[in-house]
Amino acid sequence: MAITKQVTFIAKDECITELNNLLITMVEASRAEVGCELYDIYQMKDQPTTFVVVETWENESALDGHKVSAHYKHYKANFEPFTAGKSSVELVSIV
């Protein structure tokens, strides 16, 4: 069963560019991973400190593989100084 997650980041006002740049490094590498069906990042037009990552993985095994990748470990080790908040939800398709 596919797993879709929405992860929302709130950048500190002075760290918008840094968080943007860090998140962008995740896109190409994540999309190239086995089992990645979707990996997109959005910035809210009216709230530029808010970034939303939407990702879909083929299954739990693919998501687990993503979490041990070098680019994920780099992101995980570096995002906190740039953020004022982070939340994550798992989405389930109804169709």
C-alpha positions as a Markdown table, in Angstrom:
| # | Residue | x | y | z |
|---|---|---|---|---|
| 1 | Met | 0.0 | 0.0 | 0.0 |
| 2 | Ala | 1.3 | 3.4 | -1.0 |
| 3 | Ile | 2.3 | 5.9 | 1.8 |
| 4 | Thr | 1.7 | 9.6 | 1.3 |
| 5 | Lys | 3.0 | 12.1 | 3.8 |
| 6 | Gln | 2.6 | 15.9 | 4.1 |
| 7 | Val | 5.4 | 17.5 | 6.1 |
| 8 | Thr | 5.0 | 21.2 | 6.9 |
| 9 | Phe | 8.0 | 23.4 | 7.9 |
| 10 | Ile | 7.8 | 26.9 | 9.3 |
| 11 | Ala | 11.1 | 28.7 | 8.7 |
| 12 | Lys | 12.5 | 31.2 | 11.1 |
| 13 | Asp | 12.0 | 34.7 | 9.4 |
| 14 | Glu | 15.8 | 35.1 | 8.9 |
| 15 | Cys | 16.2 | 31.5 | 7.6 |
| 16 | Ile | 13.8 | 31.3 | 4.7 |
| 17 | Thr | 16.5 | 31.0 | 2.1 |
| 18 | Glu | 18.5 | 28.5 | 4.0 |
| 19 | Leu | 15.6 | 26.2 | 4.6 |
| 20 | Asn | 14.5 | 26.5 | 1.0 |
| 21 | Asn | 17.9 | 25.5 | -0.2 |
| 22 | Leu | 18.1 | 22.6 | 2.2 |
| 23 | Leu | 14.7 | 21.3 | 1.1 |
| 24 | Ile | 15.5 | 21.6 | -2.6 |
| 25 | Thr | 18.5 | 19.3 | -2.1 |
| 26 | Met | 16.1 | 16.6 | -1.3 |
| 27 | Val | 14.0 | 16.7 | -4.4 |
| 28 | Glu | 16.2 | 15.2 | -7.2 |
| 29 | Ala | 17.8 | 12.6 | -4.9 |
| 30 | Ser | 14.5 | 11.5 | -3.4 |
| 31 | Arg | 12.8 | 11.2 | -6.8 |
| 32 | Ala | 15.6 | 9.0 | -8.0 |
| 33 | Glu | 15.1 | 6.5 | -5.1 |
| 34 | Val | 13.4 | 3.1 | -5.8 |
| 35 | Gly | 9.8 | 3.3 | -4.6 |
| 36 | Cys | 9.4 | 7.1 | -4.8 |
| 37 | Glu | 6.2 | 7.9 | -6.6 |
| 38 | Leu | 6.0 | 11.6 | -5.8 |
| 39 | Tyr | 8.2 | 14.1 | -4.1 |
| 40 | Asp | 7.2 | 17.8 | -4.4 |
| 41 | Ile | 7.9 | 20.9 | -2.3 |
| 42 | Tyr | 5.7 | 24.0 | -2.1 |
| 43 | Gln | 6.1 | 27.3 | -0.5 |
| 44 | Met | 2.9 | 29.1 | 0.6 |
| 45 | Lys | 2.4 | 32.2 | -1.5 |
| 46 | Asp | 0.9 | 34.3 | 1.3 |
| 47 | Gln | 3.1 | 32.8 | 4.0 |
| 48 | Pro | 6.6 | 32.6 | 2.6 |
| 49 | Thr | 8.0 | 31.1 | 5.8 |
| 50 | Thr | 5.8 | 28.0 | 5.3 |
| 51 | Phe | 7.0 | 25.1 | 3.1 |
| 52 | Val | 5.0 | 21.9 | 2.4 |
| 53 | Val | 6.6 | 18.7 | 1.3 |
| 54 | Val | 4.3 | 16.1 | -0.3 |
| 55 | Glu | 5.8 | 12.7 | -0.8 |
| 56 | Thr | 4.4 | 9.3 | -1.8 |
| 57 | Trp | 6.3 | 6.0 | -1.4 |
| 58 | Glu | 5.3 | 2.7 | -3.0 |
| 59 | Asn | 5.3 | 1.0 | 0.4 |
| 60 | Glu | 6.8 | 1.1 | 3.9 |
| 61 | Ser | 10.0 | -0.6 | 2.7 |
| 62 | Ala | 10.6 | 2.2 | 0.2 |
| 63 | Leu | 10.0 | 4.9 | 2.9 |
| 64 | Asp | 12.3 | 3.0 | 5.2 |
| 65 | Gly | 15.0 | 3.0 | 2.5 |
| 66 | His | 14.5 | 6.8 | 2.1 |
| 67 | Lys | 15.1 | 7.3 | 5.8 |
| 68 | Val | 18.6 | 5.7 | 5.6 |
| 69 | Ser | 19.7 | 7.6 | 2.5 |
| 70 | Ala | 22.6 | 10.0 | 2.7 |
| 71 | His | 20.5 | 13.0 | 1.5 |
| 72 | Tyr | 17.9 | 12.3 | 4.2 |
| 73 | Lys | 20.5 | 12.0 | 6.9 |
| 74 | His | 22.0 | 15.3 | 5.7 |
| 75 | Tyr | 18.6 | 17.0 | 5.8 |
| 76 | Lys | 17.8 | 15.5 | 9.2 |
| 77 | Ala | 21.0 | 16.7 | 10.7 |
| 78 | Asn | 20.7 | 20.3 | 9.4 |
| 79 | Phe | 17.0 | 21.4 | 9.3 |
| 80 | Glu | 16.4 | 22.3 | 12.9 |
| 81 | Pro | 18.4 | 25.6 | 13.1 |
| 82 | Phe | 16.3 | 27.0 | 10.3 |
| 83 | Thr | 12.9 | 26.1 | 11.5 |
| 84 | Ala | 10.4 | 27.5 | 14.0 |
| 85 | Gly | 8.2 | 24.5 | 13.7 |
| 86 | Lys | 7.5 | 21.2 | 11.8 |
| 87 | Ser | 4.5 | 18.9 | 11.6 |
| 88 | Ser | 3.8 | 15.7 | 9.6 |
| 89 | Val | 0.7 | 13.8 | 8.7 |
| 90 | Glu | 0.2 | 10.6 | 6.8 |
| 91 | Leu | -2.5 | 10.7 | 4.1 |
| 92 | Val | -4.7 | 7.8 | 3.0 |
| 93 | Ser | -6.3 | 7.8 | -0.5 |
| 94 | Ile | -10.1 | 7.4 | -0.4 |
| 95 | Val | -10.4 | 6.6 | -4.1 |
